């Protein structure tokens, strides 16, 4: 019984950090002092989200309950929390407040759609269909830290782009096969504790460093979009070439 509950503890920890990130963003003040810590808590939540599935597979404790709890937690930690962080630090002072509200709402909505599709549609082995919400949420929350360097219009466009990538059909590499041996499970609390400690000591520096590989992973989808566009163009070209003889015969 305890063994089956261990993966859910990681999931609940993910949800807890997502809620704390929202509270920190809400209480960040005019100087957005707590925004950096809120962003890094989202990244630590992503670490917990990656560990819960691996621990469940290592302990052979996978369940439908765990799957549903994971999805519900992800909506909060990687959908609502990052969107709220971005709104507080970058969008709140915009004159076009209605546009800021809509873009802020679109992100968690697309994240929820992405998770619902993931739960009911069989994916391609070794790949995710659409940008995973933990990656999208972590990119958005760390991107918010650059609100002084990046114009609000670009941040709005980036939020919409990440939302679209989540519900797209672009294939992203799946690293779930990288598992955890049973003998190393006891190390996971040490890893989490170390990550939280680093997050508290170096919140801004650590989150900005992690931002780089996350953006590279997200931008991988642009290459996928290009491939999809090429396939669509080729299909249309084939259809047009197939229709041309029929048209000539009709006119003849």
N, C-alpha and C positions, 0 to 999 in steps of 0.2 A: 504493500500500500504506500509506504513512504517512498519507495523507489519510483513508483508511478507519479508521485507528486513533485519530484525534483525538477523535471522540465517546466512544470507550471510555475514553480517558484521563480525561475528565470523570466518567464513571461510576465508574471506579476511585477517583478522588478523593472522590467521594460516599461510597463504601464505606469508604475510609480514615478519613474524618472521623467516620463512624458508629462505627467501632471505637475511635477515640480518645475519643469521647464516653463510651462504655461504661467505658473505663479510667479516665477522669477521675471519673466518677460513683463507680466502685468505690473510688477513692483520695480521695474527697472529705472523709473524716474526720467527726468529730462535729459540726463547724461547717458542714458541707456547702459548704466554700469553693470547691471546683472545680465545683459543680453549675451555677453560672451559665455558666461557660465551656463545660461539656458541652452545655448547652441551646443556646448560640449556635453551637456547632459543628454541631448538628443543623440549624439554620437555614441555615448556610453550605452544608451538604450539600444542602439543598433548592434553593439557588441553583444548585449544580452539576447537580442533577437536572433543573432547568428548562433549563439551557444545553445539556446533552448532546443532547437531542432536536432543539433548534433548530439546533445546529451540524451535526448529522447531515443535517437537511433542507437546510440551506444548502449543504453540500458534496455533497449527493446521495449520502451514505454510509450510508443506513439498511440494516440487516441484521437477520436473525433472531437472530444471535449477540448483537448489541447489545441487542436487545429482551429476551432472556432474562437477560443480564448486568445490565441495568437493574432487572429485577424482583427478582433475587436480592439485589442491593445495597440496594434499597428496603426489603426485609424486615428487614435488619440496621439500616440507618440511621434508618428511620422507624417500625419496628415494635419491634424488640428494644431499641434504645438509648433511645428515649423512655420505654418501659415500665420499663426498669431505672432510669433517672433518677428517675422518679416513685416507684418502690418504695424506693430508697435514701433519698430526702429526706423522704418522707411516710408510706409504708406500713410501713417496716421496724420501727418502734417500736409498731405497733398490737398490741393484745391478741389480736384475731381474726386471727392470722397466716395461717390456712388461707384465709380470705376474701381477704386481701391477695395471697396467692400466686395464687389463681384469677383475680382481676381483673387482676393483672399479666400472667398468661399469656393471658387472653382477647384483650388488645389486639393483640399480634403475630399471634395465630392469625387474628383477623378481618382483619388487614392482609394476611396471606398469601392468604386466601380472596378478598379484594378484587382482589389482583393476578392471581390465577389466572383469575378471571372476566373481568378486563379483557383478558387475553391470548387468550381463546377466544370471547368473546361480542362481537358487533359492537355498538358503542354508537350513541347518537343524535348526528348531526353537530352540533358546537358545544357538546356537553355531555358531562360524565362521569356515569356511573351509579354513584352512591354517592360519599361523600366521599373524594377522593384521599388515599392514605396519606401523601404528603409533607406535606400540609396538616394531617392528623390528628396525625401525629407531632410536627410543629412546635408545634401548639397544646398537646399534652400535655407536651412537654418544657419549654415556657415557663410553662405553668400550674403546673408543679412548683415554680417559683421563688416562688410565692405561698403555699407550704405553711404559713408562719407566720400568714398572714392568713385563710386559708380552712380550715374544719374538714376533717378527714380523710374524714368521711362524704360531704361534697360532692365531694371529689376522687375518691373511689371511684365515685360516681354519674357524674361527668363522664367518667371513663375508660371506664365501661360505655357511656355515651351516644355517645362518639366511636367506640367499637368498633362499635356498632349502625349508626351513620351510614355507616361504611365499607361494610358489607355490605347496606345498604338499597338501594332502587331510586329514591331521590331523585336528581333531576337537578341537577348543579352546573355552572355555566358553565365552559367550556373555553377557555383563553386561548392555545392552541397556535398559533392563526393569527397571533399576534404573533411574526413571525419575525425572524431576524438576516440582514441583507444580507451577501453574501460579503466585501465590502470592509471590514466592521466586525468580522469574526471575530477579527482580531488584538487587538481591544480586550477580548475575554473574559478572557484571563489577567490583565489590568490590573484588571478589575472584581472578579475573584475575590480577587486580592491585596489590593485595597482593602477588600473585605468582611472578609477574615481579619484585617487590621490593625485595623479598627474593632472587630471581635469581641474581640480581645485587649485593646485599650485601654479599651473601654466595654462589657464583657460583660453586666452586669446591666441597664444603662440601655437598650442597644440591643435586647436580647431582649424586654424588657417593652414597648418601643415597637412592635416588630414583632408582638407578641402581639395587639394591638388589631385590625388588619385581618384577621389570621388567624381570630380568634374570630368576627368579623362574617361572614366567608366560611363558617365552619362552621355558624353559626346560621342561615344561609340555608337549610340543610337542614330546619330546624324548620318553615319556611314550606312547604317541599315536602311534609313529612309531613302537614301540615294539609290541603294540596290532595289528597293521596292518600286521606286519611281521608274527605274530602268526596265524592270520586269513588266510594269504596267504599260510602258511605252512600246515594248516589244510585242506584247499581246495585242495592243491596238493596231500595230503595224501589220501583224499577221492577219488580223480580222479584215483590215482594209484590203490587203493583197488578195485574201480569199474571196472578198466580195466583188472585186474588180472584174473577174471573168464572167460572173453572173450578170453584172450590169451590162457588160458588152454584148452578151448573148441576148439580153432582153431588148436592147436598142437595135441589134441586128435583125 
